[in-house]
């Protein structure tokens, strides 16, 4: 039986109906599969994910966030042994598709400001009373999580591009980076994948999905995820205005120091971009999905920009060397020329 049939039969049995329409929605970077189910006048999203721990995290987080008044889709029901859950249909317009339609104008900064305002609520209110046992695979963005992300970048981006680097010296830099980032607090909810595809736009207001990877962490990471989203092509002037406003607002609510936030922001921006580039390399260069290869060039340009800005207060010579040499690789040159790697 195909997954679409499993979801359809599960819906019929769970809700006691016989006549529905169901269509598969386009799959993104994860292995989860989503379906739109029309049941009379109601439209529902059916989700199938064979990772039961992720499902438990998403469902548990959702109930918690709704109790905090956060804009997330209501869960209508679940069938754990079939790896299925049903949730509110928020439509097809997310922040990424909104930007494709409107460009970074026509109120884009205003919309991003709303998104960042809600992020503060997730980070501060969302962590209060949250069952951290739901977090998968880690309860916090700890050293192992950081090393996974950086090695993902090494194996799925640098090695697949054949970028030059010294393995031992690069590992030393990874440890230096982790040591530095772990000095800041981990007292907030870290959404983990806070980017344009995971923000739905409903009647001009942001709603949020795909937070099943959430855990405790530092507040800078999610801001960097949004503002250094390679697919969004945010102008630098807008990025800086949004960042400064967010730091001001976050520190007023949280009581944190602005200098502390800024001091670690470049480091978290780097590790987030490295994680994203690992994913782009895996999905694009390894799995040959052109949607993801198209993000490699702008993401490397953003990463290089952070390195060249001199904002990072630690020395990572081998990592900087490797990143700066990525543009000289043959595959990167093909990507920059617009050639699809097959």
VMD Tcl script that draws the C-alpha trace (Angstrom):
set ca {
  {0.00 0.00 0.00}
  {1.35 3.44 -0.93}
  {1.77 6.14 1.72}
  {-1.03 8.26 0.25}
  {-3.38 5.29 0.69}
  {-2.21 4.72 4.28}
  {-2.90 8.37 5.12}
  {-6.29 8.32 3.38}
  {-7.42 5.15 5.14}
  {-6.13 6.45 8.45}
  {-8.10 9.66 8.07}
  {-11.31 7.85 7.16}
  {-11.08 5.51 10.15}
  {-10.01 8.20 12.62}
  {-12.74 10.68 11.68}
  {-15.39 8.15 10.65}
  {-15.87 9.39 7.09}
  {-15.91 7.63 3.73}
  {-15.73 10.30 1.06}
  {-12.57 12.43 0.89}
  {-10.23 13.89 -1.70}
  {-6.49 13.66 -1.09}
  {-3.50 15.00 -3.01}
  {0.22 14.83 -2.27}
  {1.96 18.14 -1.59}
  {5.45 18.89 -2.97}
  {8.16 17.36 -0.81}
  {10.82 19.66 0.65}
  {14.20 18.82 2.18}
  {12.96 16.33 4.76}
  {11.68 12.78 4.44}
  {8.26 13.79 5.80}
  {5.38 13.58 3.37}
  {2.37 15.90 3.44}
  {-1.07 15.54 1.89}
  {-4.03 17.89 1.56}
  {-7.27 16.13 2.52}
  {-10.60 17.71 1.60}
  {-13.45 16.44 3.75}
  {-16.62 18.25 2.70}
  {-15.98 21.94 3.41}
  {-12.93 21.24 5.59}
  {-9.34 21.08 4.37}
  {-6.82 19.25 6.55}
  {-3.12 18.46 6.20}
  {-2.17 14.84 6.72}
  {1.47 14.24 7.63}
  {3.39 10.97 7.38}
  {6.78 10.61 9.04}
  {8.34 7.23 9.85}
  {10.41 8.89 12.61}
  {8.05 8.53 15.58}
  {10.28 10.62 17.88}
  {10.02 13.58 15.52}
  {6.25 13.14 15.42}
  {6.03 13.10 19.21}
  {8.17 16.23 19.39}
  {6.07 18.12 16.84}
  {2.75 17.15 18.40}
  {3.93 17.82 21.96}
  {5.52 21.16 21.03}
  {2.37 22.16 19.16}
  {0.09 21.59 22.14}
  {2.54 23.51 24.34}
  {2.86 26.45 21.93}
  {-0.92 26.72 21.50}
  {-1.22 26.93 25.29}
  {1.16 29.91 25.08}
  {-0.93 31.62 22.40}
  {1.66 31.13 19.65}
  {0.49 30.90 16.02}
  {1.03 27.24 15.16}
  {-1.38 24.82 13.39}
  {-3.83 22.95 15.58}
  {-3.40 19.17 15.74}
  {-6.71 17.43 14.96}
  {-5.53 13.93 15.76}
  {-2.81 11.34 15.29}
  {-2.34 7.63 14.65}
  {1.08 6.90 16.19}
  {1.37 3.29 15.02}
  {0.80 4.45 11.42}
  {3.19 7.44 11.80}
  {0.38 9.84 10.83}
  {-0.97 13.06 12.29}
  {-3.54 15.56 11.04}
  {-3.25 19.30 11.40}
  {-4.79 22.58 10.36}
  {-4.29 23.58 6.73}
  {-2.53 26.96 6.65}
  {-2.59 27.18 2.85}
  {0.25 27.24 0.35}
  {1.78 30.68 0.89}
  {4.94 30.66 2.98}
  {7.46 33.45 3.45}
  {9.67 32.07 0.68}
  {6.87 31.98 -1.90}
  {5.69 35.40 -0.67}
  {9.16 36.77 -1.45}
  {9.11 35.14 -4.87}
  {5.86 36.92 -5.63}
  {6.72 40.30 -4.12}
  {10.51 40.52 -3.92}
  {12.17 42.15 -0.94}
  {9.91 45.18 -1.14}
  {6.22 45.94 -0.74}
  {6.27 45.48 3.00}
  {8.88 42.72 3.22}
  {10.73 44.35 6.13}
  {7.44 44.84 7.94}
  {6.58 41.16 7.49}
  {10.03 40.10 8.65}
  {9.64 42.35 11.69}
  {6.44 40.48 12.58}
  {8.25 37.16 12.19}
  {11.09 38.27 14.47}
  {8.64 39.63 17.03}
  {7.00 36.20 17.23}
  {10.44 34.58 17.45}
  {11.00 36.41 20.74}
  {7.78 34.85 22.07}
  {8.90 31.36 20.96}
  {12.32 31.80 22.52}
  {11.22 33.26 25.85}
  {7.64 32.07 26.42}
  {7.96 28.85 24.45}
  {10.70 27.43 26.67}
  {8.70 27.98 29.87}
  {7.19 24.69 30.97}
  {8.32 22.89 27.81}
  {8.86 19.14 28.26}
  {12.48 18.83 27.20}
  {12.11 15.06 27.06}
  {10.29 15.64 23.78}
  {13.41 17.16 22.20}
  {14.96 15.01 19.50}
  {17.77 14.09 19.11}
  {19.17 16.38 21.84}
  {17.70 18.50 24.64}
  {20.07 21.36 23.86}
  {22.35 22.63 21.12}
  {25.32 20.98 22.78}
  {28.86 20.21 21.65}
  {27.85 17.02 19.87}
  {25.14 18.88 17.93}
  {27.64 21.54 16.90}
  {30.23 18.98 15.82}
  {27.59 17.11 13.80}
  {26.72 20.31 11.96}
  {30.30 21.25 11.22}
  {31.20 17.75 10.07}
  {28.07 17.72 7.90}
  {29.53 20.81 6.23}
  {32.91 19.13 5.86}
  {31.69 15.85 4.37}
  {28.64 17.00 2.38}
  {30.01 20.29 1.06}
  {33.76 20.68 1.25}
  {34.61 17.10 0.31}
  {31.95 16.85 -2.42}
  {33.29 20.08 -3.93}
  {36.88 18.84 -3.51}
  {37.79 22.04 -1.65}
  {41.35 21.99 -0.22}
  {41.86 21.78 3.54}
  {43.96 20.02 6.16}
  {41.77 17.55 8.06}
  {43.53 17.82 11.42}
  {43.71 21.62 11.42}
  {40.07 21.87 10.34}
  {38.98 19.62 13.22}
  {40.97 21.84 15.60}
  {39.04 24.85 14.30}
  {35.75 23.03 14.76}
  {36.64 22.41 18.40}
  {37.65 26.05 18.84}
  {34.31 27.14 17.37}
  {32.35 24.81 19.68}
  {34.31 25.97 22.73}
  {33.49 29.58 21.87}
  {29.78 29.10 21.17}
  {29.25 27.03 24.31}
  {30.36 29.99 26.46}
  {27.03 31.70 25.89}
  {23.85 30.63 27.64}
  {21.43 27.98 26.44}
  {18.36 29.27 28.23}
  {15.99 29.86 25.31}
  {13.93 27.80 22.89}
  {15.96 27.15 19.77}
  {13.61 26.55 16.83}
  {16.55 25.07 14.89}
  {15.17 25.54 11.33}
  {13.80 29.07 11.51}
  {13.81 29.95 7.80}
  {11.47 31.30 5.14}
  {10.00 27.95 4.05}
  {8.85 27.26 7.63}
  {6.93 30.50 8.07}
  {3.44 30.43 6.60}
  {1.73 33.70 5.67}
  {-1.99 33.71 6.48}
  {-3.92 36.95 5.90}
  {-0.67 38.86 6.08}
  {0.36 37.36 9.42}
  {3.11 34.78 10.12}
  {2.31 31.27 11.33}
  {4.96 28.69 12.12}
  {5.60 25.04 11.22}
  {8.41 22.43 11.28}
  {9.77 23.08 14.78}
  {10.13 19.39 15.67}
  {13.92 19.80 15.87}
  {13.60 22.41 18.63}
  {15.60 22.32 21.86}
  {17.28 24.63 24.38}
  {19.86 26.93 22.90}
  {21.20 30.42 22.37}
  {18.91 33.12 20.89}
  {21.35 34.19 18.15}
  {21.02 30.94 16.17}
  {17.42 31.37 15.02}
  {17.90 35.02 14.11}
  {20.85 34.01 11.95}
  {18.77 31.21 10.40}
  {16.19 33.72 9.23}
  {18.41 36.63 8.22}
  {21.08 34.48 6.55}
  {18.57 32.32 4.67}
  {20.35 31.91 1.32}
  {17.08 31.42 -0.58}
  {15.62 34.73 0.61}
  {18.25 37.10 -0.88}
  {17.76 39.72 1.82}
  {19.54 43.00 0.99}
  {22.39 43.71 3.40}
  {20.91 47.05 4.52}
  {17.61 45.36 5.37}
  {19.39 42.52 7.15}
  {21.25 44.98 9.38}
  {18.15 47.07 10.16}
  {16.18 43.98 11.07}
  {19.01 42.66 13.23}
  {19.46 45.90 15.18}
  {15.74 46.25 15.81}
  {15.52 42.63 16.91}
  {18.46 42.94 19.32}
  {16.83 46.00 20.87}
  {13.45 44.30 21.27}
  {14.85 40.97 22.45}
  {17.06 42.53 25.10}
  {14.22 44.70 26.43}
  {12.04 41.63 26.96}
  {14.73 39.17 28.06}
  {17.00 41.44 30.08}
  {20.01 40.16 28.13}
  {22.86 42.52 27.21}
  {23.08 43.81 23.64}
  {26.87 43.45 23.60}
  {26.56 39.81 24.66}
  {24.10 39.11 21.84}
  {26.29 40.80 19.23}
  {29.45 39.13 20.53}
  {28.23 35.66 19.62}
  {26.01 36.48 16.65}
  {28.70 36.08 13.94}
  {29.71 32.68 15.31}
  {26.14 31.36 15.35}
  {25.58 32.83 11.87}
  {28.59 30.87 10.63}
  {27.60 27.54 12.14}
  {24.03 27.92 10.88}
  {25.26 28.61 7.34}
  {27.63 25.65 7.60}
  {24.72 23.39 8.61}
  {22.60 24.73 5.75}
  {25.44 24.23 3.27}
  {25.83 20.64 4.45}
  {22.14 20.11 3.74}
  {22.40 21.82 0.33}
  {25.38 19.62 -0.51}
  {23.66 16.43 0.63}
  {20.35 17.12 -1.10}
  {21.86 18.82 -4.13}
  {25.31 17.40 -4.89}
  {24.74 13.92 -3.44}
  {21.03 13.36 -4.12}
  {21.16 15.48 -7.32}
  {18.23 17.77 -6.47}
  {18.78 21.06 -8.35}
  {16.50 23.00 -6.00}
  {19.21 22.68 -3.37}
  {22.30 23.16 -5.54}
  {20.92 26.60 -6.43}
  {21.40 27.73 -2.83}
  {25.08 26.77 -2.55}
  {26.54 29.83 -4.29}
  {24.60 32.49 -2.34}
  {25.18 30.63 0.94}
  {28.97 30.50 0.36}
  {28.90 34.22 -0.47}
  {27.11 34.92 2.81}
  {29.54 32.76 4.77}
  {32.53 34.45 3.13}
  {31.02 37.84 3.94}
  {30.85 36.98 7.64}
  {34.48 35.79 7.61}
  {35.67 38.92 5.78}
  {33.74 41.22 8.14}
  {36.14 40.44 10.97}
  {33.25 40.21 13.46}
  {34.20 36.77 14.74}
  {36.42 37.24 17.83}
  {38.30 33.94 17.42}
  {40.86 32.66 14.93}
  {39.80 29.78 12.65}
  {42.54 29.81 10.00}
  {41.90 26.44 8.36}
  {38.14 26.90 8.22}
  {38.58 30.36 6.70}
  {41.08 28.93 4.21}
  {38.68 26.16 3.16}
  {35.70 28.49 2.73}
  {37.68 31.06 0.76}
  {38.88 28.34 -1.60}
  {35.42 26.91 -2.34}
  {34.78 29.40 -5.20}
  {37.86 28.13 -7.06}
  {36.58 24.55 -7.24}
  {35.34 23.26 -10.59}
  {31.88 22.28 -9.32}
  {31.32 25.67 -7.68}
  {32.27 27.38 -10.94}
  {29.71 25.24 -12.76}
  {27.05 26.13 -10.19}
  {27.87 29.81 -10.47}
  {27.57 29.60 -14.23}
  {24.08 28.19 -13.78}
  {24.89 24.66 -14.80}
  {22.89 21.90 -13.09}
  {25.08 19.18 -11.61}
  {23.73 15.78 -12.70}
}
mol new
graphics top color blue
foreach p $ca { graphics top sphere $p radius 0.5 }
foreach p [lrange $ca 0 end-1] q [lrange $ca 1 end] { graphics top cylinder $p $q radius 0.2 }
display resetview
